[in-house]
Amino acid sequence: MALLRHSLALLALAAAGAAQADNISLRIGFAEGRSGAEFKPLHAEVGKFAVTPNVRQGAEGDQWVVVAKDAQGRVLHEVSVNNGLRRHVETFNPRSGAIDLSTTVQQREGSFEVSLPFDKATASVEVLPKQGAAVAAKSAVAAAGPLARFERSTLEQAAAGGKNARSAMLAATPSATATTILNNGSAATHMDYVFIGDGYTAAEMDKWRADAQKVINGFLADPLFNANRASMNIHRVDVASNQSGVDEIDKGIYRDTAMDAEFGCYNIERLLCVNNTKATNIAGSVLAPDARDVVVVIANSTRYGGSGGAVATLSMHASSIEVALHEIGHTAFALADEYEYGTCSTSSEPSEVNVSLNGTRAVKWGNLIAGSTAVPTGLGVYPNGTVGTFVGAQYCGSGKYRPTENSRMRTLGYPWHAVNEGAVKKVFAKYTGSGSVTQTGTLANGGSAIAPSASPGWVQAGAGTFSLQLSGPAGADFDLFLYKWSGSAWTKVAASEGNTSSESIGYNGTAGYYYAQVKSYSGSGNYSLSYAFPKP
């Protein structure tokens, strides 16, 4: 526990410095080399924007982990990003919404963006291979051999040359303008969605604006996004292409567009791809690093299709918004596919919250399963949306389980349902630092857990009321504590230490960095902690 507190103290120190000093936004290019991935910084920008929250926790081998380290090699901040050389692609039937194709393709090059602390403590930035579930432990991350390492001097040089590099980037990037459609406040405390059109000429800008509004309206019509709209900002980026439409390779149609949108990439008919680097450059030319969390390109075509990844795509086909919502479930919220089609692996417990190897009540979403629901759960026995353990998930017909019979992560057009909705809410909370978040887990006798459990293990909060509610098993005695970073150490500022496992805290505090601790005084079992901290 002392080591954990020490690690958290280091993280809070880094965060406190980052809040007062500048952070660095890095655009890192990658390419397939003779011995694996090769990386280089393409662009660096220093400023007072937020660091990238670590929300993507995918399968080992399908991600890289980008970490900022101090001079002693300790991790100050980490962000998981998709392994761009191994791109998972999928297409859906436009009539049924069911999966048609799910496969992994090799991509030879690309780029990604992350924002990291760049105060005096930051000595280097490394790109590491994903180490499975152990990546959550800072010692495991630090021990992994880096795929690439950029020393502070290299980053400073890149940032110092940022104005010249930015000028060169802008010179090679089509002129663009940004309009904020939904403004709920600072980009630092909201999740920002960016919609960019491709294949719209200068004469078609009115059409583009109408199309963009239609897509945004469809996006916000989804009950889950509508419920969380206060946590979002939405921007529309206008950029003109030289020609109208997009490439359709199978038809021999080619168009000169701003982001090279094309149907039929990787010889997959319904797959719609764009040049991610061009899309990122266009968004970066008009929006700050923390104002482009999720980038979506809308193609000027009514042909059905889309794709996910670092940049999501969709067309103006009436059903394409469903494709985009599913893909954003992957890109923004780290949700797994819940269908069976694809290459199955049951070698380890998935890190995604909505699939598991466990088909019993001890599954990670077990607290949402009613006592009257049988597990494993049979098809057609309960109303869709009933939480149970349904066999068949993440490309496996057996051996893996999903929480509901059918959801948007399985078939387009269906609701998200409780487990996926909870995951989305937690991601929004990482951006806003506010709202009620529920964390569940299991305590051994005398054991303890912190909240938030995910990296970095603390929450930046504003002044106001801190509300925490703990519930646990009958017969156990669990206690609840709230800690604040004082500038040099973690200080306990509130506690609830009754004789049962039900505890609550209502604390009026000043702005700063906080975390909660749940501790077993006696007894063991599952706990549920709901907490809400004021916005920073």
Secondary structure, 3 states (H helix, E strand, C coil): CHHHHHHHHHHHHHHHHHHHCCEEEEEEEEEEECCEEEEEEEEEEEECCCCCCCCCCCCCCCEEEEEEECCCCCEEEEEEEECCCEEEEEEECCCCCCEEEEEEEECCEEEEEEEEECCCCCCEEEEEECCHHHHHCHHHHHHCCCCEEEEHHHHHHHHHCHHHHHHHHHHCCCCEEEEEEECCCCHHHCEEEEEEEECCCHHHHHHHHHHHHHHHHHHHHCHHHHHCHHHEEEEEEEECCCCCCCEEHHHCECCCCCCCCEECHHHCCCEEECCHHHHHHHHHHHCCHHHCCEEEEEECCCCCCEECCCEEEECCCCCHHHHHHHHHHHHCCCCCCCCCCCCCCCCCCCCCCCCECCCCCCCCCHHHCCCCCCCCCCCCCCCCCCCCCEEEECCEEEEEEECCCCCCCCCCCCCCCHHHHHHHHHHHHHHHCCCEEEEEEEECCCCEEEECCCCCCCEEECCEEEEEEEECCCCCEEEEEEEEECCCCEEEEEEECCCCCCEEEEEEECCEEEEEEEEEEECCEEEEEEEECCCC
